[in-house]
Amino acid sequence: MFTVKLKNGETIQVPIEELEEFLEKNRDRIEIQHKQMGKRRVAPVSSSQ
């Protein structure tokens, strides 16, 4: 299930099988949210000799 937030503040869940059709039919009702990604973390390199 995917959670979709609408412009009227309502939040609904859509099954993945219906997501593409839902998006096409309701594009003007969906609120677009931009989420800023955090800094990428680098795993420490272990030096084994």
Number of C-alpha atoms within 10 A of each C-alpha: 11 11 11 17 16 16 12 9 9 10 13 11 11 15 11 11 9 11 16 11 10 14 14 9 10 10 11 10 12 16 15 11 7 6 6 6 6 6 6 6 6 6 6 6 6 6 5 4 3
